[in-house]
Amino acid sequence: MRTVHAAPVTPAEFHILLALVDCDRHGYGVMQQVSADSGGGVQLGPGTLYGAIKRLLDYGFVREVESRVDPDLDDARRKYYRLTPSGRAAAMAEAGRLADLVKLARARQLIGAPAGARERQS
């Protein structure tokens, strides 16, 4: 099992962790949430999605669950996934790591200050 202090998760893995923060989802639901979260900019194909989910399961960052939104309306073959406490910690660590990189990029003037900061400077 990977520890939070290990190498950062991949971008695909991070998107999946983010998609599972609020609720359990099946694979196709994860794909839809990632697309929605990214404004359509990230489209995970099945190979990328299920390869990343397998790694996240191996790391202990997600687990399969038996819950179904509505068992009468759902396909019993669908596997649902849930973020684990260590998965939430990994997502938080990755978000912090990325926030630090954005801060550095701003300091080096690669990107501008956030809108609220620009308004305060004016």
Buried (B, 14 or more C-beta within 10 A) or exposed (E): EBEBEEEEBBEBBBBBBBBBEEEBBBBEBBBBBBBEEEEEEBEBEEEBBBBBBEBBBEBBBBBEEEEBEEEEEEEEEEEBBBBBEBBBBBBEBBEEEEEEEEEEEBEEEEEEEEEEEEEEEE
